[in-house]
Every structure is written in structure tokens, then in C-alpha cells.
Amino acid sequence: MDEKKDIIYANYFQTNYRSTQTGFPYINKCLDEIDKAADSIDPNTDAEIVVGKLKSGYEPPGDIPFEELIPTKVDEKCYFSPLANKNNNDECKDDYSDLPPNQRKKKLNQKIDTISTQLNQENSYPANYRFWGRRVVFGGVTEYETEPLPALGTARALYPFDAQSEGSIPMEEKEEFEVVELDQGDGWTRVRRSNMEEGFVPTSYIECFLYNNC
């Protein structure tokens, strides 16, 4: 059995040797051609061949401009002002386009939050927003009152109220006031305490007792 196995191995090795020896001339020929191709490389000639094949008559494209995302000099007032003041800071841009992307996004979100807060406060004011000493009229015109308004009746608080906006006053349940201005349809009534403090309270939170002449 061992003698037959040795013969098989010997035949296998001889066959591989003859096959490899037969292929060497082809391998050597390929290596020679690769060497000749490497020697024939001429950068100038090759460049002319490529240009000749690809030329179209159009002008070559110019350099792509580089966009600088980080400004080299930024006004500090633009960085720290949540809302650009056009009167005092004309050089700052309202859209913060002169800031890097992340800082611009942060500033725009802060601006949105600030404007939303201002709108909420304005919407919470009574339409006829008035308080002691002056009257703010729609359109920005201010009229000053020289004397307190006469009382139109009395009011009693039905529920406690915690004032959150400017012009309104807090009140406790069963607290009593003088009514100095009736609800104009905006849901607010102007009242006055005994210490002459005036402000607006929700009409639905009080019970009014008006005088006969009102």
C-alpha cells in the first residue's frame, strides 16, 4: 500500500513541475513586455495624448472659491445681542449669517424664543391697557391722567388670582375693590384697592356691584 502511495505522490510532483516549466516562457514574456512598457512612459507625450482626446474647445474651468465658514472678525455686539438693534447696531445682521452654522442656529432659536415671549406678553395685556398715572393708547400714543378715575361700583373676588403680566394685579378670594373701568370686551376689568393701587383682573373672577348711575 505504501509503495503505491509513494508512486502516486511522485507522479503528482512530476506533473506539477512539467506544467510550471511549460508556463515559464509565457510568464517571462509578460514580464519583458511590462518592463518595455515602463521604459516607454513619457509624461509630456502622454499628457498631449490625453489633451488631444478630451479637448472640446471650451475654456478650462476656474478655481472653485473657498467659502470661509468661520469669520475672521466678528463684532462682539452681534454675538451677545439676542435681537439685533437696527438703530444702535446697523452693522449686525438680523439673520446672523456672519456667524458659524452652529452659533447661527443657536442665535436664531434664541431670537424666536424672545419674540414668542414678547408676543405672549402683548396678547395677555388688556386691549385698553391702562394703569395709574398714564394711559397707553393703541398706536403708541401716551396720554397722562392727572386725577384718579371715579369709582363705578364695587367688586368682590370670587377666586384667587396670581398676576403674571404687567398691568394686572393679584387678588385673594373675597377681596373687595372699587371698579374704575368696566370690561371693554377683552375679559379684563380695572379695579382699585383702598391704598389706591390699580390694575386689571379677569372679569370672570369677580362679582361686580355697579352704582345706579352707571
Residue pairs with C-beta under 8 A, 6 or more apart in sequence:
69 100
69 101
70 100
71 98
71 99
71 100
74 98
74 99
75 89
75 91
75 92
77 89
77 92
78 84
78 89
78 91
78 92
78 93
78 96
78 98
78 99
79 99
79 103
81 89
81 92
82 107
82 110
82 111
82 114
83 111
83 114
83 115
84 92
84 93
84 94
85 92
86 94
95 104
95 108
96 103
96 104
96 107
96 108
97 104
99 107
121 165
121 166
124 164
124 165
125 165
125 166
125 167
126 167
126 184
126 186
126 187
126 188
126 190
126 200
127 138
127 184
127 185
127 186
128 181
128 184
128 186
129 136
129 167
129 200
130 136
130 167
130 181
130 190
131 167
131 198
131 199
132 145
132 148
132 196
132 197
132 198
133 144
133 145
134 142
134 143
134 144
134 145
135 142
135 143
135 144
135 145
136 142
137 143
148 180
148 192
148 196
148 198
149 180
149 181
149 190
149 192
150 180
151 178
151 179
151 180
151 192
151 211
152 178
152 179
152 180
152 181
152 182
152 210
152 211
152 214
153 178
153 179
153 208
153 209
153 210
153 211
153 214
154 176
154 177
154 178
154 179
154 208
154 209
155 176
155 177
155 178
155 179
155 189
155 191
155 206
155 207
155 208
155 209
156 174
156 175
156 176
156 177
156 206
156 207
156 209
157 171
157 172
157 173
157 174
157 175
157 176
157 177
157 201
157 205
157 206
158 173
158 205
158 206
158 207
159 173
159 205
160 170
160 171
160 172
160 173
161 168
161 170
161 171
161 201
161 202
161 205
162 170
163 169
163 170
163 199
167 199
167 200
168 188
168 199
168 200
168 201
169 191
169 193
169 197
169 198
169 199
169 200
169 201
171 177
171 201
171 205
171 206
177 191
177 192
177 193
177 201
177 206
178 191
178 192
178 193
179 189
179 190
179 191
179 208
179 210
180 190
180 191
180 192
180 198
181 189
181 190
182 189
182 214
183 189
183 203
187 202
187 203
187 204
188 200
188 201
188 202
188 203
189 200
189 201
189 202
189 203
189 206
189 208
190 198
190 199
190 200
191 198
191 199
191 200
191 201
191 206
192 198
